[in-house]
Amino acid sequence: MPPLPPHTSKPALALGALLLTALLGACGGGQTPAPPTTPSTPVVAPDLAPSNPVTPAPAPSPEPAPAPAPQPNPAPIPAPAPELGLVLAPSALTLASGSSAQVPLTLTRNAALTGEIALSASVSPSTGLGAQVGDGQLRLDARTAAPGSYEVVVRAVGGGLSRQATLTVRVTPPPAQVSGVTLRASATTLAAGELTDLFAQVSGSGEYNSAVTWQLSPADGATLTPGPGGAARLTVSAQAPAGSLTVTATSVQDPSRSAQLVLTVRPAPAPVPAPTPTPVPTPTPAPGGYPWYTDSARAAGPEELEVLRLTNEVRARGATCGSAAYPPAPALTWNDRLAHAARNHSLDLGRRAYFDHISPEGVGFSERITRAGYVWRTAGENIAAGYATAQTVVENWVRSPGHCANLMNPAFTELGVGAAQVAGSPYRTYWTQNFGAPR
């Protein structure tokens, strides 16, 4: 028989077992044989359908996708809160007194902040340092600020918000800086043989150097002698030609700063003729024992006449006596009676070792010149001690406002000078000028 097709169902196996049992019974075994069949053919077990047919399971279909879970409704997004920011950079600054500066100012805001933002600045202490805000800058002005520490507060206010930023400012002393040089002279027109005092003043800020250097052009015929404190003296030689001299004072610290002064040199004045001696009357003795010395009744000496010449030079150019400016005044003429009284007083100062316009007995200059025979309507007196030459004594009288005023007084028309050297006295050399205008 052909092999059975493979079956896996249990009903097919049971049928095979029954067929086998039937075959075994046909071969014997004590059982009554079955009646013959016609003809005998091989028995083939038919393919029987299983008593319980199995329907092939269909292929599984894909499961349906789960339905999406319901989404909750989103919460509403709140509107952004207004924001305001204020920044000063840097937060500390050093500034020199007399200068200015600008500091960047950053102001930030979001779209929720509407309206204007008000900016203001305040300074503590409130005097000296200036502060203003605008155009994204904090402007600082220290032109009048004293050195020290200041606190600047910038405030921004708007939309119900307020912000502030603080800047610490340290103001230092101004740097040493020269801003200019000025130059003046006691006289700008000189005759040959005359002199003038020069004064240079340096201006600036901080602890600047006030020293100057001097230059004279042309240098022939004149001498420029620097002195302390920006002073100098210009002396024109007696042989100097008429013309002009240029004096320049230059700052030592900043040579780009200088000042110039042009002086005019005119011909030398005609020499003052020696006065003709006049008889000197014997003075009437002063009350109280005031002494009259016989050696005071002499002719004018060269130093006394030099004082007259120098005095007239000062009067010819004018002078500033202290704060008072005097225009040129007429020349004085020599008077022997005034000289006699002046010379006697100079001798008395040295011999009795005092220094005053009034003698120990109380005799003043007006009484002395009267006793010497001078009839006057106005008079004056200058005294000095310790100066060796006529030039130095006149220079120092000019520097003294009161003595200078006597030298320049236009009401005086005559002069007498007394010079005396007294050995062993405190000052050795004594000088007296008696001025007057006759009645």
C-alpha positions as a Markdown table, in Angstrom:
| # | Residue | x | y | z |
|---|---|---|---|---|
| 1 | Met | 0.0 | 0.0 | 0.0 |
| 2 | Pro | 1.2 | 3.4 | -0.5 |
| 3 | Pro | 2.1 | 5.1 | 2.6 |
| 4 | Leu | -0.5 | 7.0 | 4.4 |
| 5 | Pro | -0.4 | 10.6 | 4.2 |
| 6 | Pro | 0.7 | 12.1 | 7.4 |
| 7 | His | -2.2 | 13.3 | 9.5 |
| 8 | Thr | -1.9 | 15.0 | 12.8 |
| 9 | Ser | -5.5 | 14.8 | 13.8 |
| 10 | Lys | -6.6 | 12.3 | 16.5 |
| 11 | Pro | -9.7 | 11.0 | 14.5 |
| 12 | Ala | -7.5 | 9.6 | 11.7 |
| 13 | Leu | -5.4 | 7.6 | 14.1 |
| 14 | Ala | -8.5 | 5.9 | 15.6 |
| 15 | Leu | -9.6 | 4.7 | 12.1 |
| 16 | Gly | -6.3 | 3.1 | 11.4 |
| 17 | Ala | -6.5 | 1.2 | 14.6 |
| 18 | Leu | -9.9 | -0.3 | 13.7 |
| 19 | Leu | -8.7 | -1.3 | 10.3 |
| 20 | Leu | -5.7 | -3.2 | 11.7 |
| 21 | Thr | -8.0 | -5.1 | 14.1 |
| 22 | Ala | -10.2 | -6.2 | 11.2 |
| 23 | Leu | -7.2 | -7.5 | 9.2 |
| 24 | Leu | -6.0 | -9.5 | 12.2 |
| 25 | Gly | -9.4 | -11.2 | 12.5 |
| 26 | Ala | -9.3 | -12.4 | 8.9 |
| 27 | Cys | -6.1 | -14.3 | 9.4 |
| 28 | Gly | -7.6 | -16.6 | 12.0 |
| 29 | Gly | -7.7 | -16.5 | 15.7 |
| 30 | Gly | -10.7 | -18.9 | 16.3 |
| 31 | Gln | -13.3 | -16.7 | 15.0 |
| 32 | Thr | -15.8 | -17.6 | 12.3 |
| 33 | Pro | -14.4 | -16.5 | 8.9 |
| 34 | Ala | -16.3 | -13.9 | 7.1 |
| 35 | Pro | -18.0 | -14.8 | 3.8 |
| 36 | Pro | -15.7 | -14.4 | 0.7 |
| 37 | Thr | -15.7 | -11.3 | -1.3 |
| 38 | Thr | -15.3 | -10.7 | -4.9 |
| 39 | Pro | -12.7 | -10.3 | -6.1 |
| 40 | Ser | -10.1 | -9.8 | -3.5 |
| 41 | Thr | -8.3 | -6.4 | -4.1 |
| 42 | Pro | -6.0 | -4.6 | -2.0 |
| 43 | Val | -7.8 | -2.6 | 0.6 |
| 44 | Val | -6.9 | 0.9 | 0.8 |
| 45 | Ala | -8.1 | 2.9 | 3.6 |
| 46 | Pro | -10.0 | 5.8 | 2.2 |
| 47 | Asp | -9.0 | 9.3 | 3.2 |
| 48 | Leu | -11.7 | 10.1 | 5.6 |
| 49 | Ala | -12.4 | 13.5 | 6.6 |
| 50 | Pro | -12.0 | 14.0 | 10.3 |
| 51 | Ser | -15.1 | 13.6 | 12.2 |
| 52 | Asn | -14.5 | 17.0 | 13.6 |
| 53 | Pro | -13.0 | 19.0 | 10.7 |
| 54 | Val | -10.6 | 21.8 | 11.9 |
| 55 | Thr | -11.0 | 24.9 | 10.1 |
| 56 | Pro | -7.6 | 26.7 | 9.7 |
| 57 | Ala | -7.4 | 29.7 | 11.9 |
| 58 | Pro | -7.3 | 32.8 | 9.9 |
| 59 | Ala | -4.2 | 35.0 | 10.2 |
| 60 | Pro | -4.6 | 37.4 | 13.1 |
| 61 | Ser | -5.4 | 40.9 | 12.0 |
| 62 | Pro | -3.5 | 43.8 | 13.7 |
| 63 | Glu | -5.1 | 45.2 | 16.7 |
| 64 | Pro | -6.5 | 48.7 | 16.2 |
| 65 | Ala | -4.4 | 51.6 | 17.6 |
| 66 | Pro | -5.7 | 52.9 | 20.8 |
| 67 | Ala | -7.6 | 56.1 | 20.7 |
| 68 | Pro | -5.6 | 59.1 | 21.8 |
| 69 | Ala | -6.2 | 60.2 | 25.3 |
| 70 | Pro | -8.1 | 63.4 | 25.6 |
| 71 | Gln | -5.8 | 66.4 | 26.2 |
| 72 | Pro | -6.6 | 69.0 | 28.9 |
| 73 | Asn | -7.2 | 72.6 | 27.9 |
| 74 | Pro | -3.9 | 74.7 | 28.3 |
| 75 | Ala | -3.8 | 77.3 | 31.1 |
| 76 | Pro | -3.7 | 80.9 | 29.9 |
| 77 | Ile | -0.1 | 82.4 | 29.7 |
| 78 | Pro | 0.2 | 85.5 | 32.1 |
| 79 | Ala | 1.4 | 88.8 | 30.7 |
| 80 | Pro | 5.1 | 89.6 | 31.5 |
| 81 | Ala | 5.7 | 91.9 | 34.4 |
| 82 | Pro | 7.4 | 95.3 | 33.7 |
| 83 | Glu | 11.2 | 95.3 | 34.1 |
| 84 | Leu | 13.6 | 98.2 | 34.6 |
| 85 | Gly | 17.4 | 98.1 | 34.9 |
| 86 | Leu | 20.0 | 100.8 | 35.6 |
| 87 | Val | 23.8 | 100.3 | 35.4 |
| 88 | Leu | 26.7 | 102.7 | 35.9 |
| 89 | Ala | 30.0 | 101.4 | 34.7 |
| 90 | Pro | 32.5 | 101.9 | 36.4 |
| 91 | Ser | 31.1 | 102.2 | 39.9 |
| 92 | Ala | 34.2 | 104.2 | 41.1 |
| 93 | Leu | 36.2 | 107.0 | 39.5 |
| 94 | Thr | 39.1 | 109.2 | 40.3 |
| 95 | Leu | 38.9 | 112.8 | 38.9 |
| 96 | Ala | 41.4 | 115.7 | 39.2 |
| 97 | Ser | 40.0 | 118.9 | 40.5 |
| 98 | Gly | 39.3 | 121.3 | 37.7 |
| 99 | Ser | 38.5 | 118.6 | 35.1 |
| 100 | Ser | 35.4 | 116.8 | 33.8 |
| 101 | Ala | 34.4 | 113.3 | 32.8 |
| 102 | Gln | 31.6 | 111.2 | 31.3 |
| 103 | Val | 30.5 | 107.8 | 32.7 |
| 104 | Pro | 28.4 | 105.4 | 30.5 |
| 105 | Leu | 24.9 | 105.0 | 31.8 |
| 106 | Thr | 22.9 | 101.9 | 30.7 |
| 107 | Leu | 19.1 | 101.9 | 31.1 |
| 108 | Thr | 17.1 | 98.7 | 30.1 |
| 109 | Arg | 13.4 | 98.0 | 30.0 |
| 110 | Asn | 11.1 | 95.3 | 28.6 |
| 111 | Ala | 8.1 | 95.8 | 26.3 |
| 112 | Ala | 5.7 | 95.6 | 29.3 |
| 113 | Leu | 7.1 | 98.8 | 30.7 |
| 114 | Thr | 5.5 | 101.7 | 28.9 |
| 115 | Gly | 5.7 | 105.4 | 29.4 |
| 116 | Glu | 8.7 | 107.7 | 30.1 |
| 117 | Ile | 11.5 | 107.0 | 32.5 |
| 118 | Ala | 12.6 | 110.0 | 34.6 |
| 119 | Leu | 16.4 | 110.1 | 35.3 |
| 120 | Ser | 18.0 | 112.3 | 38.0 |
| 121 | Ala | 21.4 | 112.6 | 39.7 |
| 122 | Ser | 22.3 | 113.8 | 43.2 |
| 123 | Val | 25.7 | 114.3 | 44.8 |
| 124 | Ser | 26.8 | 114.1 | 48.4 |
| 125 | Pro | 28.3 | 116.4 | 49.7 |
| 126 | Ser | 26.1 | 118.6 | 47.6 |
| 127 | Thr | 28.7 | 121.4 | 46.8 |
| 128 | Gly | 31.6 | 121.4 | 44.4 |
| 129 | Leu | 31.0 | 118.4 | 42.2 |
| 130 | Gly | 28.4 | 118.8 | 39.4 |
| 131 | Ala | 26.5 | 115.8 | 38.0 |
| 132 | Gln | 23.9 | 115.6 | 35.1 |
| 133 | Val | 22.4 | 112.7 | 33.2 |
| 134 | Gly | 21.4 | 112.6 | 29.5 |
| 135 | Asp | 22.1 | 110.9 | 26.2 |
| 136 | Gly | 23.2 | 107.7 | 28.0 |
| 137 | Gln | 25.9 | 109.5 | 30.0 |
| 138 | Leu | 26.5 | 110.7 | 33.5 |
| 139 | Arg | 28.4 | 114.0 | 33.1 |
| 140 | Leu | 30.7 | 115.0 | 36.0 |
| 141 | Asp | 32.1 | 118.5 | 36.4 |
| 142 | Ala | 34.9 | 119.0 | 39.0 |
| 143 | Arg | 36.0 | 122.5 | 37.9 |
| 144 | Thr | 35.1 | 123.9 | 41.3 |
| 145 | Ala | 35.3 | 120.7 | 43.4 |
| 146 | Ala | 37.6 | 120.6 | 46.3 |
| 147 | Pro | 39.7 | 117.4 | 46.7 |
| 148 | Gly | 37.8 | 114.7 | 48.6 |
| 149 | Ser | 35.4 | 111.8 | 48.2 |
| 150 | Tyr | 31.9 | 112.3 | 46.7 |
| 151 | Glu | 29.0 | 109.9 | 46.2 |
| 152 | Val | 26.8 | 110.3 | 43.1 |
| 153 | Val | 23.4 | 108.5 | 43.0 |
| 154 | Val | 21.5 | 108.2 | 39.7 |
| 155 | Arg | 17.8 | 107.3 | 39.9 |
| 156 | Ala | 15.5 | 106.0 | 37.2 |
| 157 | Val | 11.7 | 106.2 | 37.9 |
| 158 | Gly | 8.9 | 105.0 | 35.6 |
| 159 | Gly | 5.9 | 102.6 | 35.4 |
| 160 | Gly | 5.7 | 102.3 | 39.2 |
| 161 | Leu | 9.3 | 101.1 | 39.3 |
| 162 | Ser | 12.4 | 102.8 | 40.8 |
| 163 | Arg | 16.0 | 101.9 | 40.3 |
| 164 | Gln | 19.3 | 103.5 | 41.4 |
| 165 | Ala | 23.0 | 103.2 | 40.8 |
| 166 | Thr | 25.8 | 104.6 | 42.8 |
| 167 | Leu | 29.2 | 106.0 | 41.7 |
| 168 | Thr | 32.0 | 106.9 | 44.1 |
| 169 | Val | 34.1 | 109.8 | 42.9 |
| 170 | Arg | 37.5 | 110.7 | 44.4 |
| 171 | Val | 38.6 | 114.2 | 43.5 |
| 172 | Thr | 42.3 | 114.7 | 43.7 |
| 173 | Pro | 44.3 | 118.0 | 43.7 |
| 174 | Pro | 44.7 | 119.5 | 40.3 |
| 175 | Pro | 47.9 | 118.5 | 38.5 |
| 176 | Ala | 50.8 | 120.9 | 38.5 |
| 177 | Gln | 50.3 | 122.9 | 35.3 |
| 178 | Val | 51.5 | 126.3 | 34.2 |
| 179 | Ser | 48.8 | 128.4 | 32.4 |
| 180 | Gly | 50.6 | 131.6 | 31.7 |
| 181 | Val | 53.3 | 134.2 | 32.5 |
| 182 | Thr | 52.9 | 137.9 | 33.0 |
| 183 | Leu | 55.7 | 140.5 | 33.1 |
| 184 | Arg | 55.7 | 144.1 | 34.3 |
| 185 | Ala | 58.3 | 146.8 | 35.0 |
| 186 | Ser | 58.5 | 149.7 | 37.5 |
| 187 | Ala | 59.3 | 151.8 | 34.4 |
| 188 | Thr | 59.2 | 151.0 | 30.7 |
| 189 | Thr | 61.0 | 154.2 | 29.5 |
| 190 | Leu | 64.6 | 154.6 | 30.7 |
| 191 | Ala | 67.4 | 156.9 | 30.1 |
| 192 | Ala | 71.0 | 155.8 | 29.7 |
| 193 | Gly | 72.4 | 155.1 | 33.2 |
| 194 | Glu | 69.0 | 154.3 | 34.7 |
| 195 | Leu | 67.5 | 151.1 | 36.0 |
| 196 | Thr | 64.1 | 149.4 | 36.4 |
| 197 | Asp | 62.8 | 146.6 | 38.4 |
| 198 | Leu | 61.1 | 143.7 | 36.6 |
| 199 | Phe | 58.5 | 141.3 | 38.0 |
| 200 | Ala | 57.5 | 138.0 | 36.3 |
| 201 | Gln | 54.5 | 136.1 | 37.7 |
| 202 | Val | 53.7 | 132.5 | 36.7 |
| 203 | Ser | 50.1 | 131.4 | 37.0 |
| 204 | Gly | 48.8 | 127.8 | 36.9 |
| 205 | Ser | 47.1 | 125.1 | 38.9 |
| 206 | Gly | 48.4 | 122.6 | 41.4 |
| 207 | Glu | 51.9 | 122.8 | 42.9 |
| 208 | Tyr | 53.5 | 124.3 | 39.8 |
| 209 | Asn | 57.0 | 125.7 | 39.6 |
| 210 | Ser | 56.9 | 129.6 | 39.6 |
| 211 | Ala | 60.5 | 130.1 | 38.5 |
| 212 | Val | 61.4 | 131.8 | 35.3 |
| 213 | Thr | 64.5 | 132.3 | 33.1 |
| 214 | Trp | 65.4 | 135.7 | 31.7 |
| 215 | Gln | 66.6 | 136.9 | 28.4 |
| 216 | Leu | 67.6 | 140.4 | 27.2 |
| 217 | Ser | 67.8 | 141.4 | 23.6 |
| 218 | Pro | 70.0 | 143.1 | 22.5 |
| 219 | Ala | 72.3 | 142.4 | 25.4 |
| 220 | Asp | 74.8 | 145.3 | 24.7 |
| 221 | Gly | 74.5 | 148.4 | 26.8 |
| 222 | Ala | 72.4 | 146.9 | 29.6 |
| 223 | Thr | 72.6 | 144.3 | 32.3 |
| 224 | Leu | 69.8 | 142.0 | 33.5 |
| 225 | Thr | 70.3 | 140.6 | 37.0 |
| 226 | Pro | 67.8 | 138.0 | 38.2 |
| 227 | Gly | 66.5 | 138.1 | 41.8 |
| 228 | Pro | 64.4 | 135.9 | 44.0 |
| 229 | Gly | 60.6 | 135.4 | 43.6 |
| 230 | Gly | 60.4 | 136.2 | 39.9 |
| 231 | Ala | 62.1 | 139.6 | 40.2 |
| 232 | Ala | 65.0 | 141.0 | 38.2 |
| 233 | Arg | 66.7 | 144.3 | 37.7 |
| 234 | Leu | 67.6 | 145.9 | 34.4 |
| 235 | Thr | 70.4 | 148.5 | 34.5 |
| 236 | Val | 71.1 | 150.5 | 31.4 |
| 237 | Ser | 74.7 | 151.7 | 31.0 |
| 238 | Ala | 75.5 | 155.4 | 30.8 |
| 239 | Gln | 76.9 | 154.8 | 27.3 |
| 240 | Ala | 73.8 | 152.9 | 26.0 |
| 241 | Pro | 72.4 | 154.3 | 22.8 |
| 242 | Ala | 68.8 | 155.3 | 22.4 |
| 243 | Gly | 66.5 | 152.5 | 21.2 |
| 244 | Ser | 64.6 | 149.6 | 22.7 |
| 245 | Leu | 65.3 | 146.6 | 24.8 |
| 246 | Thr | 63.2 | 143.4 | 24.8 |
| 247 | Val | 63.0 | 141.4 | 28.0 |
| 248 | Thr | 61.6 | 137.8 | 28.0 |
| 249 | Ala | 60.6 | 135.8 | 31.0 |
| 250 | Thr | 60.0 | 132.1 | 30.3 |
| 251 | Ser | 58.5 | 129.5 | 32.6 |
| 252 | Val | 61.0 | 126.9 | 33.8 |
| 253 | Gln | 58.3 | 124.2 | 34.1 |
| 254 | Asp | 56.7 | 124.9 | 30.8 |
| 255 | Pro | 59.0 | 126.7 | 28.3 |
| 256 | Ser | 56.1 | 127.2 | 25.9 |
| 257 | Arg | 54.8 | 129.8 | 28.4 |
| 258 | Ser | 56.5 | 133.1 | 28.3 |
| 259 | Ala | 56.0 | 136.9 | 28.4 |
| 260 | Gln | 57.8 | 139.8 | 26.7 |
| 261 | Leu | 58.2 | 143.4 | 27.6 |
| 262 | Val | 59.7 | 146.1 | 25.3 |
| 263 | Leu | 61.5 | 148.9 | 27.1 |
| 264 | Thr | 62.4 | 152.3 | 25.6 |
| 265 | Val | 65.8 | 153.7 | 26.1 |
| 266 | Arg | 66.1 | 157.5 | 25.7 |
| 267 | Pro | 69.2 | 159.7 | 25.7 |
| 268 | Ala | 70.7 | 160.4 | 29.1 |
| 269 | Pro | 69.5 | 163.5 | 30.8 |
| 270 | Ala | 71.8 | 166.5 | 31.0 |
| 271 | Pro | 73.9 | 166.3 | 34.2 |
| 272 | Val | 72.6 | 168.2 | 37.2 |
| 273 | Pro | 74.9 | 171.2 | 37.8 |
| 274 | Ala | 76.4 | 171.4 | 41.2 |
| 275 | Pro | 74.6 | 173.9 | 43.3 |
| 276 | Thr | 76.2 | 177.2 | 44.1 |
| 277 | Pro | 77.0 | 177.2 | 47.8 |
| 278 | Thr | 75.0 | 179.8 | 49.7 |
| 279 | Pro | 75.9 | 181.1 | 53.1 |
| 280 | Val | 74.4 | 179.0 | 55.8 |
| 281 | Pro | 73.2 | 181.1 | 58.7 |
| 282 | Thr | 74.0 | 180.1 | 62.2 |
| 283 | Pro | 70.9 | 178.2 | 63.3 |
| 284 | Thr | 68.9 | 179.4 | 66.2 |
| 285 | Pro | 69.4 | 177.0 | 69.1 |
| 286 | Ala | 66.5 | 174.7 | 69.5 |
| 287 | Pro | 64.7 | 174.5 | 72.8 |
| 288 | Gly | 65.6 | 171.7 | 75.1 |
| 289 | Gly | 69.2 | 171.5 | 74.2 |
| 290 | Tyr | 69.0 | 170.0 | 70.7 |
| 291 | Pro | 72.6 | 170.0 | 69.4 |
| 292 | Trp | 73.8 | 171.7 | 66.2 |
| 293 | Tyr | 77.1 | 170.3 | 65.0 |
| 294 | Thr | 79.6 | 172.6 | 63.3 |
| 295 | Asp | 80.6 | 170.0 | 60.7 |
| 296 | Ser | 77.0 | 170.0 | 59.4 |
| 297 | Ala | 77.5 | 173.5 | 57.9 |
| 298 | Arg | 79.5 | 172.4 | 54.9 |
| 299 | Ala | 79.1 | 172.2 | 51.1 |
| 300 | Ala | 77.3 | 169.4 | 49.4 |
| 301 | Gly | 79.2 | 166.2 | 49.0 |
| 302 | Pro | 79.2 | 163.9 | 45.9 |
| 303 | Glu | 77.0 | 161.2 | 47.5 |
| 304 | Glu | 74.5 | 163.9 | 48.6 |
| 305 | Leu | 74.3 | 165.3 | 45.1 |
| 306 | Glu | 74.0 | 161.7 | 43.7 |
| 307 | Val | 70.9 | 161.3 | 45.9 |
| 308 | Leu | 69.5 | 164.4 | 44.3 |
| 309 | Arg | 70.2 | 163.1 | 40.8 |
| 310 | Leu | 68.7 | 159.6 | 41.5 |
| 311 | Thr | 65.6 | 161.2 | 43.1 |
| 312 | Asn | 65.0 | 163.3 | 40.1 |
| 313 | Glu | 65.3 | 160.2 | 37.8 |
| 314 | Val | 62.6 | 158.5 | 39.8 |
| 315 | Arg | 60.4 | 161.6 | 39.6 |
| 316 | Ala | 61.0 | 161.9 | 35.8 |
| 317 | Arg | 59.7 | 158.4 | 35.0 |
| 318 | Gly | 56.9 | 158.2 | 37.7 |
| 319 | Ala | 56.5 | 155.4 | 40.2 |
| 320 | Thr | 54.1 | 153.2 | 42.0 |
| 321 | Cys | 54.3 | 153.7 | 45.7 |
| 322 | Gly | 52.5 | 150.8 | 47.3 |
| 323 | Ser | 49.1 | 150.8 | 45.7 |
| 324 | Ala | 49.3 | 154.4 | 44.5 |
| 325 | Ala | 50.6 | 155.3 | 41.1 |
| 326 | Tyr | 52.3 | 158.6 | 40.7 |
| 327 | Pro | 52.8 | 160.3 | 37.3 |
| 328 | Pro | 56.1 | 161.9 | 36.5 |
| 329 | Ala | 56.9 | 165.0 | 38.6 |
| 330 | Pro | 59.1 | 168.1 | 38.0 |
| 331 | Ala | 62.8 | 167.9 | 39.1 |
| 332 | Leu | 63.8 | 169.1 | 42.5 |
| 333 | Thr | 66.5 | 171.8 | 43.0 |
| 334 | Trp | 69.1 | 171.8 | 45.7 |
| 335 | Asn | 68.7 | 173.9 | 48.8 |
| 336 | Asp | 71.6 | 174.4 | 51.2 |
| 337 | Arg | 69.4 | 175.3 | 54.2 |
| 338 | Leu | 67.4 | 172.1 | 53.8 |
| 339 | Ala | 70.7 | 170.2 | 53.4 |
| 340 | His | 72.2 | 171.8 | 56.6 |
| 341 | Ala | 69.2 | 170.6 | 58.7 |
| 342 | Ala | 69.3 | 167.2 | 57.0 |
| 343 | Arg | 73.1 | 166.8 | 57.6 |
| 344 | Asn | 72.8 | 167.8 | 61.2 |
| 345 | His | 70.1 | 165.3 | 61.8 |
| 346 | Ser | 72.1 | 162.4 | 60.2 |
| 347 | Leu | 75.1 | 163.3 | 62.5 |
| 348 | Asp | 72.8 | 163.4 | 65.5 |
| 349 | Leu | 71.3 | 160.0 | 64.7 |
| 350 | Gly | 74.7 | 158.4 | 64.6 |
| 351 | Arg | 76.4 | 160.3 | 67.5 |
| 352 | Arg | 73.5 | 159.8 | 69.9 |
| 353 | Ala | 72.6 | 156.3 | 68.6 |
| 354 | Tyr | 68.8 | 156.6 | 67.9 |
| 355 | Phe | 66.7 | 156.4 | 64.8 |
| 356 | Asp | 63.7 | 158.6 | 64.6 |
| 357 | His | 62.3 | 161.7 | 62.9 |
| 358 | Ile | 62.0 | 163.3 | 66.4 |
| 359 | Ser | 65.1 | 163.9 | 68.5 |
| 360 | Pro | 65.2 | 162.7 | 72.1 |
| 361 | Glu | 64.3 | 166.3 | 73.1 |
| 362 | Gly | 61.2 | 166.2 | 70.9 |
| 363 | Val | 62.5 | 168.3 | 68.1 |
| 364 | Gly | 60.9 | 167.3 | 64.7 |
| 365 | Phe | 62.0 | 167.9 | 61.2 |
| 366 | Ser | 59.8 | 171.0 | 60.6 |
| 367 | Glu | 61.4 | 172.7 | 63.6 |
| 368 | Arg | 64.9 | 171.8 | 62.5 |
| 369 | Ile | 64.5 | 173.2 | 58.9 |
| 370 | Thr | 63.0 | 176.3 | 60.4 |
| 371 | Arg | 65.9 | 176.7 | 62.8 |
| 372 | Ala | 68.2 | 176.3 | 59.7 |
| 373 | Gly | 66.6 | 179.4 | 58.2 |
| 374 | Tyr | 64.3 | 177.7 | 55.6 |
| 375 | Val | 60.9 | 179.5 | 55.3 |
| 376 | Trp | 58.5 | 176.9 | 54.0 |
| 377 | Arg | 54.9 | 176.3 | 53.1 |
| 378 | Thr | 55.1 | 172.5 | 52.9 |
| 379 | Ala | 57.9 | 170.1 | 53.9 |
| 380 | Gly | 58.7 | 166.5 | 54.4 |
| 381 | Glu | 61.6 | 164.2 | 55.5 |
| 382 | Asn | 63.0 | 160.7 | 54.7 |
| 383 | Ile | 65.6 | 159.0 | 56.9 |
| 384 | Ala | 67.6 | 155.8 | 56.4 |
| 385 | Ala | 70.6 | 154.1 | 58.1 |
| 386 | Gly | 73.0 | 151.3 | 57.1 |
| 387 | Tyr | 73.0 | 151.8 | 53.3 |
| 388 | Ala | 76.5 | 152.2 | 51.9 |
| 389 | Thr | 75.7 | 154.1 | 48.6 |
| 390 | Ala | 73.3 | 156.7 | 47.3 |
| 391 | Gln | 71.9 | 154.2 | 44.8 |
| 392 | Thr | 71.0 | 151.6 | 47.4 |
| 393 | Val | 69.4 | 154.1 | 49.8 |
| 394 | Val | 67.2 | 155.7 | 47.0 |
| 395 | Glu | 66.2 | 152.2 | 45.8 |
| 396 | Asn | 65.0 | 151.3 | 49.2 |
| 397 | Trp | 63.2 | 154.6 | 49.7 |
| 398 | Val | 61.3 | 153.8 | 46.4 |
| 399 | Arg | 60.3 | 150.4 | 47.7 |
| 400 | Ser | 58.8 | 151.9 | 50.9 |
| 401 | Pro | 55.3 | 153.4 | 50.1 |
| 402 | Gly | 55.6 | 156.3 | 52.5 |
| 403 | His | 59.2 | 157.3 | 51.6 |
| 404 | Cys | 58.3 | 156.8 | 47.9 |
| 405 | Ala | 55.3 | 159.2 | 48.2 |
| 406 | Asn | 57.7 | 161.9 | 49.5 |
| 407 | Leu | 60.0 | 161.4 | 46.6 |
| 408 | Met | 57.1 | 161.7 | 44.1 |
| 409 | Asn | 55.2 | 164.5 | 45.8 |
| 410 | Pro | 54.7 | 167.2 | 43.1 |
| 411 | Ala | 54.1 | 169.8 | 45.8 |
| 412 | Phe | 57.8 | 169.7 | 46.8 |
| 413 | Thr | 60.2 | 171.8 | 44.7 |
| 414 | Glu | 63.5 | 171.8 | 46.6 |
| 415 | Leu | 65.6 | 169.1 | 48.3 |
| 416 | Gly | 68.5 | 169.0 | 50.8 |
| 417 | Val | 70.4 | 165.8 | 51.5 |
| 418 | Gly | 72.5 | 165.0 | 54.5 |
| 419 | Ala | 74.9 | 162.0 | 54.5 |
| 420 | Ala | 77.0 | 161.2 | 57.6 |
| 421 | Gln | 79.4 | 158.5 | 58.5 |
| 422 | Val | 79.8 | 158.0 | 62.3 |
| 423 | Ala | 82.4 | 155.5 | 63.4 |
| 424 | Gly | 81.3 | 153.2 | 66.3 |
| 425 | Ser | 77.6 | 154.0 | 65.7 |
| 426 | Pro | 75.0 | 151.2 | 65.3 |
| 427 | Tyr | 74.6 | 151.7 | 61.6 |
| 428 | Arg | 77.8 | 153.7 | 60.7 |
| 429 | Thr | 76.1 | 155.5 | 57.7 |
| 430 | Tyr | 73.0 | 157.7 | 58.1 |
| 431 | Trp | 71.0 | 159.5 | 55.4 |
| 432 | Thr | 68.4 | 162.3 | 55.6 |
| 433 | Gln | 66.3 | 163.9 | 52.9 |
| 434 | Asn | 64.5 | 167.2 | 53.6 |
| 435 | Phe | 61.9 | 168.2 | 51.1 |
| 436 | Gly | 60.3 | 171.6 | 50.9 |
| 437 | Ala | 58.5 | 174.3 | 48.9 |
| 438 | Pro | 59.4 | 177.8 | 49.9 |
| 439 | Arg | 56.8 | 180.3 | 51.0 |
